[in-house]
Amino acid sequence: MARIIWEPPADAWQASRLADFAAHVEAAGAGPSCGDYESLLAWSLDEPAAFWGGVADWLDIAWHTPPTSVLASRSMPGARWFPDGTLNHAEAALRQATLTPEAVALVGVSQTRDRIELTWAELRDQVARCRSGLIERGVGRGDRVVAFLPNIPETIVAFLATASLGAIWSSCAPEFGVRAVTDRWQQIEPSVLLTVDGYVYGDKAISRSGHVDEIIAALPTLQHVVRLPYLDPAGEDGWSALLAAPERDLEFESIPFDHPLYVLFSSGTTGLPKPIVHGHGGITLEHGKALALHYDLRPGDRFSWFTTTGWMMWNFLASATLVGATAVLFDGDPGAPDLSTLWRLAADEDVDVFGVSAPFVMACRKAGLRPADDLDLSRLRHLGSTGAPLPPEGFEWIHAAVGEHVQIGSMSGGTDVCSAFVGTAPTLPTRTGEISSCMLGCDVQAVRPDGSRCDPGETGELVIVQPMPSMPVGFWGDDGSRYRDAYFAEFPGVWHHGDWITFDERGSCVITGRSDATLNRGGVRLGTSDFYTVVEGFAEVADSLVVHLDDDEGGPGELILLLQLAAAATFDDDLRAAIERSLRTELSPRHVPDVIDVVPAVPRTLSGKKLEVPVKRMLSGVAADDAASRDSLADPSSLDGVAAWIAQRRS
C-alpha cells in the first residue's frame, strides 16, 4: 500500500506560484476562485482555452502580434493555438537579463574542463554575438542549425541565438554513433553544424574527430562547420570566430506561434527516428507553466537535471531561463569517480530542484549510498525522477538517504510533448510508488480497448483527450499521415501514448510500462515495472529484461527473463530459485518466468530505455539488425549477446 512519505507545509499554497497564478487569473476575470491545486486542475481541464490564455498572460508573453483567440480549433490532430499571434522563444528566455543582469544565469560543471559561470548579461551578450556569427554564415528564418555538443553553456547560447533568428535547432549528444546522428539529421538537411572534438567521460578522454568527419561527409547540405575546442583547448577554435562577427543589436524575429523551434527525435530503435517538430509558442507556454507552477521555480532558484543534449530533458533544463532560474549543467560520467558525483553537484551548487532518472536512484539504493550523511543537501527541496517508473523502494530510499525534507516528484511524459503530463506540484503530498496528479492543462485518462474510461483502480491505455500547446506541430517532411498514425490511429481524435496507467480515486496514478511491451499471461496483463523492481533488488543482478511470447493457440505463452549479472556474480540454481520465490511471493505465481537466463548486457537506448519490443521480435525470428538500430543503443554490442543466446536456445 502506498504511504504518504512527504507532506507540504501548512502554508504551501499561499507561498507557491500556484496561488499567485490563481489570484492573477481570478483578478483578470479569466478564472474562478481557486484555493488549492485540485480546483485549479479541474478548471484547467474544464476551460482549456481560458487556462492557457491565463498562462500566457501570467507569464507576460511578449507578443509581437497579439493572437486573435486562444484555441481556434480543438480537433486532434489539428488543434490551432493562438492563431495570428507572433512571439519569439529566445526573447522570453532572455527577459531576466534586463531585470537582474549581474545574477548568474548558467553554471557549467564538466569533467573535461574547469567550471564556468555566465551572468544574465554575459549570456545575453554571447547570444547576440553568436546570432551575428550565424547571420554572417547565411543563417536565417527556417534554416536548420544542428549541434553535436555536450551539455555545456555554449550549447544553450547557440540554441537561443538560433531561435532568435527563427532558425530551427536540433542536437545530438557526442556519445551518439555516426549512424544515429546521420539518420536524424539527413532528414532535416541542416546548413550549419556546431561540434566538439571530443570530451572526457570520468577519467577517459574520448576523441570524436573521426566521427565528426564522417557526419560532415554524410550531410551534403552543410555550408559551415563551427568547431568548439573542448577536448583539446589548443585545437581549431571556430567558436571564438563565430562570436567575433561584427556586432549587431540583439533582435528577435517575429515568429508565428506554431513556427518550428526545434526538432527532437524518437529513439529510432526499430527504424528511422521520427523527426518531432516543436513550436516556439507551445514550448514557451508548456515549459513556463511546468517550471513555474509545478516546480515553483523563480528567479534566483537553481535547477539541474542530469541529461545529455540527445534527450528532451536537456530542452526542459534549458527552459530554466524562461522563469529566470539558474540552470546548472553537468557534462560527464555520473558514476565517476563514484555514484556520489551528482549528489555532490547538487550540494556544491546549492541546487533547489534536481532531477535524475529512476534507474540512477535505484542504482544508488543498491550501492547503499546515503548522500545526506556526508553532504549538505538542506537547500534541495525537490528531487525529480523520470525515464522509467520509480518503484516504492526508490521513494523510501530518497526519503531516508537524501532527506525527509525533500519532495519526491516522479513524472512521466515524453519527447512527443517535450514535457510531462503526469507529475506533481508543491502543494501535493507524495505517496510511495505513485505519481501525484495530472499536470495542469493535461487531460490524461486511462481507457479500455473500446475507448471507454476506466474506473479508479483499473489499468488502461494512457490517452490525452484534449489538446496541449506542446503537442508536436507535426513530423518534419510529413503530410500529416505519419503523425496521425503515430498518435491518433488507435483512438481517433484522442492522443494514444502507449503506456499502461492506473488512476486511483484521488487522481494519483501509477504507470506500469509500455503497452506494446505488455506481458499477457493467460489473459492477464502484467506490467514490466513490477518485475524489474523485484528482480533488480538482488545484489547479483545489474540489469534485467522481461518479455512474453504469445501462444498462437491461446495458451499461456512463454515468459522469459534475461539477467545481466553484477560484477563477480554467478548464476546458479540458488539464485534462480530465490528470484522465482521473490516473484511468486511479492507479486504472484503468474509472474514466475518459464525461462530465466543470463546475457552479457541488457540492450538499452542512448536515453536508457530497455529494448523489450525489439528483443521480443528477435525471439520471434527477426534478425538483430532488423529488430533494432545499433546506433540508437548505448552499447551496440548488447544485441550480439542476446542474439547469441537466442541462437543457443534454438540449437
C-alpha positions as CSV (number, residue, x, y, z in Angstrom):
1,M,0.0,0.0,0.0
2,A,1.2,3.5,-0.8
3,R,2.0,5.6,2.2
4,I,2.4,9.4,2.5
5,I,6.1,10.0,2.6
6,W,6.1,13.8,2.3
7,E,3.5,16.4,3.1
8,P,3.6,20.1,2.1
9,P,3.9,22.6,4.9
10,A,0.7,24.3,6.1
11,D,1.4,27.5,4.1
12,A,2.5,25.7,0.9
13,W,-0.4,27.1,-1.2
14,Q,0.0,30.7,0.0
15,A,3.7,30.6,-0.6
16,S,3.5,29.0,-4.0
17,R,3.5,30.4,-7.5
18,L,0.3,28.4,-8.0
19,A,-1.5,30.8,-5.6
20,D,-0.1,33.8,-7.5
21,F,-1.3,32.4,-10.8
22,A,-4.7,31.6,-9.4
23,A,-5.1,35.1,-8.0
24,H,-3.9,36.6,-11.3
25,V,-6.5,34.8,-13.4
26,E,-9.3,35.5,-10.9
27,A,-8.5,39.2,-10.8
28,A,-8.4,39.3,-14.6
29,G,-11.8,37.6,-14.7
30,A,-10.4,34.7,-16.6
31,G,-10.8,32.0,-14.0
32,P,-12.7,31.1,-10.8
33,S,-11.5,31.5,-7.2
34,C,-9.1,28.5,-6.6
35,G,-7.7,27.8,-3.2
36,D,-5.9,24.5,-3.9
37,Y,-4.3,22.5,-6.7
38,E,-7.3,20.3,-7.2
39,S,-9.7,23.1,-8.1
40,L,-7.1,24.8,-10.3
41,L,-6.6,21.5,-12.2
42,A,-10.3,21.0,-12.6
43,W,-10.7,24.5,-14.1
44,S,-7.7,23.9,-16.5
45,L,-9.4,20.8,-17.8
46,D,-12.9,22.2,-18.0
47,E,-11.8,25.5,-19.7
48,P,-8.6,24.8,-21.5
49,A,-8.7,28.0,-23.6
50,A,-9.2,30.2,-20.6
51,F,-6.5,28.3,-18.7
52,W,-3.8,28.6,-21.4
53,G,-4.8,32.1,-22.1
54,G,-4.2,32.8,-18.4
55,V,-0.8,31.1,-18.5
56,A,0.3,33.3,-21.5
57,D,-1.0,36.4,-19.7
58,W,0.6,35.5,-16.3
59,L,4.0,34.6,-18.0
60,D,3.7,38.1,-19.6
61,I,4.4,36.7,-23.1
62,A,5.9,39.5,-25.3
63,W,3.6,39.2,-28.3
64,H,4.8,40.9,-31.4
65,T,1.4,40.5,-32.8
66,P,-1.4,39.6,-30.3
67,P,-3.3,36.4,-31.2
68,T,-6.9,36.7,-32.3
69,S,-8.0,33.9,-29.9
70,V,-6.5,31.2,-27.7
71,L,-7.8,27.9,-29.2
72,A,-9.4,28.2,-32.6
73,S,-9.8,24.5,-33.1
74,R,-9.8,21.7,-30.5
75,S,-9.6,18.9,-33.0
76,M,-6.8,16.3,-32.6
77,P,-4.7,16.3,-34.7
78,G,-5.1,19.8,-36.0
79,A,-5.6,22.0,-32.9
80,R,-4.9,25.6,-33.6
81,W,-3.5,27.6,-30.7
82,F,-3.1,31.3,-30.5
83,P,-3.8,32.0,-34.2
84,D,-2.2,35.0,-35.8
85,G,-0.1,35.6,-32.6
86,T,3.7,36.1,-33.1
87,L,6.4,35.8,-30.5
88,N,10.0,34.5,-30.1
89,H,11.1,31.8,-27.6
90,A,14.6,33.4,-27.2
91,E,13.1,36.7,-26.3
92,A,11.1,35.1,-23.4
93,A,14.2,33.1,-22.4
94,L,16.4,36.2,-22.1
95,R,13.9,38.5,-20.3
96,Q,15.7,38.1,-17.0
97,A,18.8,39.7,-18.5
98,T,17.1,43.1,-18.4
99,L,15.9,42.6,-14.7
100,T,19.0,41.1,-13.0
101,P,21.9,41.4,-15.4
102,E,24.6,40.5,-12.8
103,A,22.9,37.5,-11.4
104,V,24.1,34.0,-12.5
105,A,22.1,32.6,-15.4
106,L,24.1,29.4,-16.2
107,V,26.6,27.2,-14.4
108,G,28.6,24.6,-16.4
109,V,30.3,21.8,-14.5
110,S,32.3,19.4,-16.6
111,Q,34.8,16.6,-16.3
112,T,36.5,17.9,-19.4
113,R,37.3,21.5,-18.3
114,D,37.0,23.9,-15.4
115,R,33.7,25.1,-14.1
116,I,32.1,28.1,-15.9
117,E,29.6,30.7,-14.8
118,L,27.7,33.1,-17.0
119,T,25.7,36.0,-15.7
120,W,22.5,37.0,-17.4
121,A,24.3,40.0,-19.0
122,E,27.1,37.7,-20.3
123,L,24.5,35.2,-21.6
124,R,22.7,37.9,-23.5
125,D,25.9,39.2,-24.9
126,Q,27.1,35.8,-26.1
127,V,23.7,35.1,-27.7
128,A,23.9,38.4,-29.5
129,R,27.4,37.7,-30.8
130,C,26.5,34.1,-31.7
131,R,23.5,35.4,-33.6
132,S,25.7,37.8,-35.5
133,G,28.0,35.0,-36.4
134,L,25.1,32.8,-37.7
135,I,23.9,35.7,-39.8
136,E,27.4,36.1,-41.3
137,R,27.1,32.4,-42.2
138,G,23.9,32.9,-44.0
139,V,21.5,31.5,-41.4
140,G,18.0,32.9,-41.4
141,R,14.4,32.0,-40.7
142,G,13.6,28.3,-41.3
143,D,17.3,27.2,-41.7
144,R,18.4,24.3,-39.6
145,V,21.3,24.5,-37.2
146,V,22.5,21.3,-35.7
147,A,24.8,20.7,-32.7
148,F,27.0,17.7,-31.9
149,L,27.6,19.3,-28.5
150,P,27.5,18.2,-24.8
151,N,25.5,19.8,-22.0
152,I,27.6,23.0,-21.7
153,P,26.8,26.7,-21.7
154,E,27.8,27.2,-25.3
155,T,25.1,24.8,-26.4
156,I,22.4,26.9,-24.7
157,V,24.0,30.1,-26.2
158,A,23.9,28.6,-29.7
159,F,20.3,27.3,-29.3
160,L,19.0,30.7,-28.2
161,A,20.9,32.5,-31.0
162,T,19.3,30.1,-33.5
163,A,15.8,30.6,-32.0
164,S,16.2,34.4,-32.1
165,L,16.6,34.2,-35.9
166,G,13.6,31.9,-36.4
167,A,16.0,29.2,-37.5
168,I,15.4,25.6,-36.3
169,W,17.6,23.8,-33.8
170,S,18.4,20.1,-33.3
171,S,21.1,18.5,-31.1
172,C,22.7,15.1,-30.6
173,A,25.0,14.2,-27.8
174,P,28.6,13.5,-28.7
175,E,28.3,9.9,-27.5
176,F,25.9,9.1,-30.3
177,G,27.3,6.9,-33.1
178,V,27.7,8.3,-36.6
179,R,24.7,6.4,-37.9
180,A,22.5,7.6,-35.1
181,V,23.4,11.2,-35.9
182,T,23.1,10.9,-39.7
183,D,19.8,9.0,-39.5
184,R,18.4,12.0,-37.7
185,W,20.0,15.0,-39.4
186,Q,19.8,13.8,-43.0
187,Q,16.0,14.1,-42.6
188,I,16.2,17.8,-41.9
189,E,19.0,18.9,-44.2
190,P,21.0,21.3,-41.9
191,S,23.1,24.2,-43.2
192,V,25.3,24.7,-40.1
193,L,26.9,22.2,-37.7
194,L,28.4,23.1,-34.3
195,T,30.6,20.4,-32.9
196,V,33.2,19.5,-30.3
197,D,36.3,17.5,-31.0
198,G,35.7,15.1,-28.1
199,Y,35.2,15.0,-24.3
200,V,36.3,13.4,-21.1
201,Y,34.0,10.8,-19.5
202,G,35.1,10.1,-16.0
203,D,38.9,9.8,-16.5
204,K,38.7,8.6,-20.1
205,A,39.4,11.0,-23.0
206,I,37.2,10.2,-25.9
207,S,38.0,11.8,-29.3
208,R,35.2,12.4,-31.7
209,S,37.2,14.0,-34.6
210,G,36.8,10.9,-36.8
211,H,33.1,10.7,-36.1
212,V,32.7,14.4,-36.9
213,D,34.4,13.9,-40.3
214,E,32.0,11.1,-41.1
215,I,29.0,13.1,-40.1
216,I,30.1,16.1,-42.2
217,A,30.6,13.8,-45.2
218,A,27.1,12.4,-44.8
219,L,25.4,15.8,-44.7
220,P,25.8,17.4,-48.1
221,T,23.6,20.4,-47.3
222,L,26.1,21.7,-44.7
223,Q,27.6,25.0,-45.6
224,H,29.5,25.8,-42.4
225,V,31.1,23.7,-39.6
226,V,31.9,25.5,-36.3
227,R,34.3,23.5,-34.2
228,L,34.5,24.2,-30.4
229,P,37.8,23.1,-28.9
230,Y,36.7,21.1,-25.9
231,L,38.9,18.0,-25.5
232,D,41.9,19.9,-26.9
233,P,41.8,23.5,-25.8
234,A,44.5,24.3,-28.4
235,G,42.5,22.8,-31.2
236,E,40.7,24.6,-34.0
237,D,38.6,27.3,-32.5
238,G,35.6,28.1,-34.7
239,W,33.5,29.1,-31.7
240,S,35.6,32.2,-31.0
241,A,35.5,33.1,-34.7
242,L,31.7,32.7,-34.7
243,L,31.3,35.1,-31.8
244,A,33.8,37.5,-33.3
245,A,31.5,38.5,-36.2
246,P,30.6,42.2,-36.4
247,E,28.3,43.1,-33.6
248,R,24.6,43.7,-34.2
249,D,21.9,44.6,-31.8
250,L,20.1,41.6,-30.4
251,E,16.8,41.4,-32.2
252,F,14.2,38.7,-32.2
253,E,12.4,37.5,-35.3
254,S,8.7,37.8,-35.1
255,I,7.6,34.1,-35.2
256,P,4.1,32.5,-35.6
257,F,3.1,30.5,-32.5
258,D,3.5,27.2,-34.3
259,H,6.7,28.0,-36.2
260,P,9.3,25.3,-35.6
261,L,11.6,25.9,-32.6
262,Y,13.4,22.6,-32.6
263,V,13.2,19.1,-34.0
264,L,13.5,16.3,-31.5
265,F,13.8,12.6,-32.5
266,S,12.3,9.4,-31.2
267,S,14.8,6.7,-30.1
268,G,14.8,5.1,-33.5
269,T,15.2,1.5,-32.2
270,T,13.0,0.0,-34.9
271,G,13.5,2.3,-37.9
272,L,14.4,5.8,-38.8
273,P,13.9,8.1,-35.7
274,K,10.7,10.2,-36.0
275,P,11.5,13.9,-36.5
276,I,9.2,15.5,-34.0
277,V,8.7,19.3,-34.6
278,H,8.0,21.5,-31.6
279,G,6.9,25.1,-32.0
280,H,8.0,28.4,-30.4
281,G,4.7,29.1,-28.7
282,G,3.9,25.6,-27.4
283,I,7.2,25.1,-25.8
284,T,7.3,28.6,-24.2
285,L,3.9,28.1,-22.6
286,E,4.3,24.5,-21.6
287,H,7.8,24.8,-20.1
288,G,6.9,28.1,-18.4
289,K,3.9,26.5,-16.9
290,A,5.7,23.4,-15.8
291,L,8.7,25.0,-14.3
292,A,6.9,27.9,-12.6
293,L,3.8,26.2,-11.3
294,H,4.8,22.6,-10.8
295,Y,8.4,23.1,-9.7
296,D,7.8,26.5,-8.2
297,L,10.9,27.8,-9.8
298,R,11.5,31.6,-9.7
299,P,14.4,34.0,-10.2
300,G,17.4,33.1,-8.0
301,D,16.5,29.4,-7.7
302,R,18.9,26.8,-9.1
303,F,17.6,24.0,-11.3
304,S,19.5,21.0,-12.6
305,W,18.7,17.7,-14.3
306,F,21.1,15.0,-15.3
307,T,20.7,14.8,-19.1
308,T,22.6,14.8,-22.4
309,T,21.7,17.0,-25.3
310,G,20.2,14.0,-27.1
311,W,17.3,13.7,-24.6
312,M,14.3,16.0,-24.3
313,M,15.2,16.7,-20.7
314,W,18.0,18.9,-22.0
315,N,15.4,21.1,-23.7
316,F,13.4,21.1,-20.5
317,L,16.5,22.1,-18.5
318,A,17.4,24.8,-21.0
319,S,14.0,26.4,-20.4
320,A,15.0,27.3,-16.8
321,T,15.8,30.6,-18.5
322,L,12.1,31.2,-19.1
323,V,11.4,31.6,-15.4
324,G,14.6,33.4,-14.5
325,A,16.1,30.4,-12.7
326,T,19.8,29.4,-12.9
327,A,20.4,26.3,-15.0
328,V,23.2,24.1,-13.5
329,L,24.6,22.0,-16.4
330,F,26.7,18.8,-15.9
331,D,28.8,17.1,-18.6
332,G,30.5,13.8,-17.7
333,D,30.1,10.4,-16.1
334,P,27.6,10.4,-13.2
335,G,29.3,7.3,-11.9
336,A,32.8,8.7,-11.8
337,P,34.6,8.6,-9.6
338,D,31.6,7.1,-7.8
339,L,27.8,7.4,-7.6
340,S,28.0,10.3,-5.3
341,T,29.1,12.6,-8.2
342,L,25.6,14.0,-8.9
343,W,24.8,14.4,-5.2
344,R,28.0,16.4,-4.7
345,L,26.9,18.6,-7.7
346,A,23.6,19.3,-6.0
347,A,25.3,20.1,-2.7
348,D,28.2,22.2,-4.1
349,E,26.0,24.2,-6.5
350,D,23.1,24.8,-3.9
351,V,20.6,23.2,-6.3
352,D,16.9,23.8,-5.3
353,V,15.3,21.4,-7.8
354,F,17.3,18.5,-9.0
355,G,16.4,15.7,-11.5
356,V,17.7,12.3,-12.2
357,S,16.5,9.0,-13.7
358,A,14.7,6.3,-11.8
359,P,17.4,3.7,-12.7
360,F,20.0,6.1,-11.2
361,V,18.0,6.3,-8.0
362,M,17.8,2.5,-7.8
363,A,21.5,2.1,-8.5
364,C,22.3,4.4,-5.6
365,R,20.0,2.5,-3.4
366,K,21.6,-0.8,-4.4
367,A,25.0,0.6,-3.7
368,G,24.0,1.6,-0.2
369,L,24.6,5.3,-0.7
370,R,23.5,7.8,1.9
371,P,24.3,11.2,0.4
372,A,22.9,13.3,3.3
373,D,25.3,11.7,5.7
374,D,28.3,13.5,4.0
375,L,26.8,16.3,2.0
376,D,24.8,19.4,2.8
377,L,21.6,18.9,0.8
378,S,19.5,21.2,3.0
379,R,18.7,23.6,0.1
380,L,17.4,20.8,-2.1
381,R,13.6,20.9,-1.8
382,H,12.5,18.7,-4.8
383,L,14.0,15.7,-6.4
384,G,12.5,14.8,-9.8
385,S,12.6,11.3,-11.3
386,T,11.8,10.2,-14.8
387,G,12.9,7.9,-17.6
388,A,11.1,4.9,-16.0
389,P,8.6,4.3,-13.2
390,L,10.1,4.9,-9.8
391,P,9.1,2.0,-7.5
392,P,8.1,2.4,-3.9
393,E,11.6,1.4,-2.7
394,G,13.1,4.3,-4.6
395,F,10.8,6.7,-2.8
396,E,11.8,5.2,0.6
397,W,15.5,5.4,-0.2
398,I,15.3,9.1,-1.2
399,H,13.4,9.9,2.0
400,A,15.9,8.1,4.2
401,A,19.2,8.8,2.4
402,V,18.7,12.2,0.7
403,G,16.4,13.9,3.2
404,E,12.9,13.8,4.7
405,H,12.5,17.5,3.7
406,V,12.8,16.6,0.0
407,Q,9.6,16.3,-2.1
408,I,9.9,13.4,-4.5
409,G,8.4,14.1,-7.9
410,S,8.1,11.1,-10.1
411,M,6.8,12.3,-13.5
412,S,6.1,10.9,-17.0
413,G,5.7,12.4,-20.4
414,G,8.0,12.2,-23.4
415,T,9.8,13.5,-26.3
416,D,6.5,13.7,-28.1
417,V,5.2,16.6,-25.9
418,C,8.7,17.6,-24.6
419,S,7.3,17.7,-21.1
420,A,5.4,15.7,-18.6
421,F,1.7,15.2,-18.5
422,V,1.5,13.5,-15.1
423,G,3.7,14.7,-12.2
424,T,3.4,16.7,-9.0
425,A,3.0,20.2,-7.6
426,P,4.4,21.9,-4.5
427,T,1.1,21.7,-2.6
428,L,0.5,17.9,-3.2
429,P,1.6,15.1,-0.8
430,T,3.9,12.4,-2.1
431,R,2.9,8.8,-1.8
432,T,5.4,5.9,-2.3
433,G,5.3,4.5,-5.8
434,E,2.8,7.0,-7.1
435,I,2.7,10.0,-9.5
436,S,0.7,12.6,-7.6
437,S,-1.6,14.0,-10.3
438,C,-2.2,15.1,-13.9
439,M,-0.3,18.3,-14.7
440,L,-2.3,21.4,-15.2
441,G,-3.9,21.5,-18.6
442,C,-3.2,17.8,-19.3
443,D,-6.4,15.8,-19.6
444,V,-4.9,12.4,-19.1
445,Q,-7.2,9.3,-18.8
446,A,-7.0,5.5,-18.6
447,V,-9.2,3.9,-21.2
448,R,-10.3,0.4,-22.2
449,P,-9.7,-1.1,-25.6
450,D,-13.1,0.2,-26.7
451,G,-12.1,3.8,-25.7
452,S,-14.4,3.9,-22.6
453,R,-12.9,5.4,-19.5
454,C,-11.5,3.0,-16.8
455,D,-12.8,3.0,-13.3
456,P,-10.4,4.0,-10.4
457,G,-8.0,1.1,-9.8
458,E,-8.5,-0.3,-13.3
459,T,-5.4,-0.3,-15.6
460,G,-5.9,1.0,-19.1
461,E,-4.2,2.7,-22.0
462,L,-2.8,6.2,-21.3
463,V,-4.6,8.7,-23.5
464,I,-4.9,12.5,-23.6
465,V,-8.4,13.6,-24.6
466,Q,-7.8,17.4,-25.1
467,P,-5.1,19.2,-27.0
468,M,-1.9,20.6,-25.3
469,P,0.0,23.5,-26.8
470,S,3.2,21.5,-26.8
471,M,1.8,18.6,-28.8
472,P,4.0,18.5,-31.9
473,V,3.5,20.9,-34.8
474,G,4.0,17.7,-36.8
475,F,6.8,15.5,-38.2
476,W,9.4,17.0,-40.4
477,G,8.6,16.4,-44.1
478,D,5.3,14.7,-43.3
479,D,2.0,15.4,-45.0
480,G,0.3,14.6,-41.6
481,S,-0.3,10.9,-42.2
482,R,2.7,9.6,-40.2
483,Y,1.8,12.0,-37.3
484,R,-1.8,10.8,-37.3
485,D,-0.8,7.2,-37.4
486,A,1.7,7.6,-34.6
487,Y,-0.7,9.1,-32.0
488,F,-4.3,9.1,-33.2
489,A,-4.9,5.8,-35.2
490,E,-5.8,3.7,-32.1
491,F,-8.4,6.0,-30.7
492,P,-9.5,8.6,-33.4
493,G,-9.5,12.1,-32.1
494,V,-7.6,11.1,-28.9
495,W,-3.8,11.1,-28.3
496,H,-2.7,7.5,-27.6
497,H,0.6,7.4,-25.8
498,G,1.4,3.7,-25.5
499,D,1.7,3.3,-21.7
500,W,-0.4,1.4,-19.2
501,I,-1.7,3.7,-16.5
502,T,-3.9,3.2,-13.4
503,F,-5.6,6.1,-11.6
504,D,-6.9,5.9,-8.1
505,E,-9.9,7.8,-6.6
506,R,-7.6,10.6,-5.5
507,G,-6.4,11.3,-9.1
508,S,-2.8,10.0,-8.4
509,C,-1.6,7.3,-10.8
510,V,0.9,4.5,-11.5
511,I,2.5,3.8,-14.8
512,T,3.4,0.1,-15.2
513,G,5.2,0.0,-18.5
514,R,4.8,0.3,-22.3
515,S,1.5,-1.2,-23.5
516,D,3.4,-2.6,-26.6
517,A,5.6,-4.5,-24.2
518,T,2.8,-5.8,-22.1
519,L,3.1,-9.3,-20.7
520,N,-0.2,-11.0,-21.4
521,R,0.0,-14.1,-19.2
522,G,-3.0,-16.3,-19.6
523,G,-5.2,-13.4,-20.5
524,V,-4.0,-11.3,-17.5
525,R,-1.9,-8.2,-18.3
526,L,1.3,-7.9,-16.3
527,G,3.3,-4.6,-16.2
528,T,7.1,-4.9,-16.7
529,S,8.0,-2.4,-14.0
530,D,6.9,-4.7,-11.2
531,F,9.3,-7.4,-12.5
532,Y,12.2,-5.1,-12.6
533,T,11.6,-3.8,-9.0
534,V,11.8,-7.3,-7.6
535,V,14.5,-8.8,-9.8
536,E,16.9,-5.8,-9.7
537,G,16.6,-5.7,-6.0
538,F,19.0,-8.7,-5.9
539,A,22.6,-7.7,-5.4
540,E,23.7,-10.2,-8.0
541,V,21.6,-8.6,-10.8
542,A,22.9,-5.5,-12.5
543,D,20.0,-5.2,-15.0
544,S,17.2,-7.3,-16.4
545,L,14.7,-7.5,-19.2
546,V,11.4,-9.5,-19.4
547,V,9.4,-10.4,-22.5
548,H,6.4,-12.6,-23.2
549,L,6.0,-14.7,-26.3
550,D,2.3,-15.3,-27.1
551,D,0.8,-18.7,-27.8
552,D,-1.0,-18.6,-31.2
553,E,-3.3,-21.3,-29.9
554,G,-4.4,-19.3,-26.9
555,G,-2.2,-20.9,-24.2
556,P,-0.3,-19.0,-21.5
557,G,2.7,-18.4,-23.8
558,E,6.3,-18.2,-22.6
559,L,7.6,-15.7,-20.1
560,I,11.3,-15.1,-20.5
561,L,13.5,-13.2,-18.0
562,L,17.1,-12.2,-19.1
563,L,19.6,-11.1,-16.5
564,Q,22.7,-9.0,-16.7
565,L,24.8,-10.1,-13.7
566,A,26.7,-7.7,-11.4
567,A,30.5,-8.0,-11.5
568,A,31.8,-11.2,-9.9
569,A,28.2,-12.6,-9.5
570,T,27.4,-16.1,-10.8
571,F,24.1,-17.5,-11.9
572,D,23.2,-20.8,-10.3
573,D,20.2,-22.8,-9.1
574,D,20.1,-21.0,-5.8
575,L,19.8,-17.5,-7.4
576,R,17.2,-18.8,-9.9
577,A,15.2,-20.3,-7.0
578,A,15.5,-17.1,-5.0
579,I,14.3,-14.9,-7.9
580,E,11.4,-17.3,-8.6
581,R,10.4,-17.3,-4.9
582,S,10.5,-13.5,-4.7
583,L,8.4,-13.0,-7.8
584,R,5.9,-15.6,-6.5
585,T,5.5,-14.1,-3.0
586,E,6.0,-10.4,-3.8
587,L,3.9,-10.4,-7.0
588,S,2.0,-13.6,-7.9
589,P,2.6,-17.1,-9.3
590,R,1.8,-15.7,-12.8
591,H,4.9,-13.6,-12.5
592,V,7.3,-16.6,-12.3
593,P,9.1,-16.9,-15.6
594,D,9.2,-20.0,-17.7
595,V,12.8,-19.2,-18.6
596,I,15.5,-17.3,-16.5
597,D,18.9,-17.0,-18.1
598,V,21.9,-14.6,-18.4
599,V,23.1,-12.4,-21.3
600,P,26.3,-10.2,-21.2
601,A,24.3,-7.0,-21.3
602,V,20.7,-5.8,-21.4
603,P,20.2,-3.7,-24.6
604,R,19.2,-0.1,-23.8
605,T,18.7,3.0,-25.9
606,L,21.0,6.0,-25.6
607,S,18.4,7.6,-23.3
608,G,18.4,4.4,-21.1
609,K,15.2,2.7,-22.1
610,K,15.2,-1.1,-22.3
611,L,14.6,-2.7,-25.7
612,E,11.7,-5.0,-24.7
613,V,9.9,-4.9,-28.0
614,P,12.9,-5.4,-30.3
615,V,14.1,-8.3,-28.1
616,K,10.7,-9.9,-28.4
617,R,10.9,-9.5,-32.2
618,M,14.3,-11.2,-32.1
619,L,12.8,-14.1,-30.2
620,S,10.1,-14.3,-32.8
621,G,12.8,-14.8,-35.5
622,V,13.6,-11.3,-36.6
623,A,17.4,-10.7,-37.2
624,A,19.1,-8.4,-34.7
625,D,19.9,-5.7,-37.2
626,D,16.3,-5.7,-38.5
627,A,14.8,-5.6,-34.9
628,A,16.8,-2.6,-33.7
629,S,19.2,0.1,-35.0
630,R,22.5,-0.4,-33.3
631,D,23.5,3.2,-33.4
632,S,20.5,4.1,-31.2
633,L,21.8,1.9,-28.4
634,A,24.1,2.8,-25.5
635,D,26.0,-0.4,-26.1
636,P,25.5,-1.7,-29.7
637,S,27.2,-5.0,-28.9
638,S,24.5,-5.8,-26.4
639,L,22.4,-7.1,-29.3
640,D,25.0,-9.6,-30.2
641,G,24.8,-11.2,-26.7
642,V,21.1,-11.5,-26.9
643,A,21.3,-12.9,-30.5
644,A,23.9,-15.5,-29.4
645,W,21.6,-16.5,-26.5
646,I,18.7,-16.9,-28.9
647,A,20.8,-19.0,-31.3
648,Q,21.9,-21.2,-28.5
649,R,18.3,-21.6,-27.3
650,R,17.2,-22.8,-30.8
651,S,20.1,-25.2,-31.3
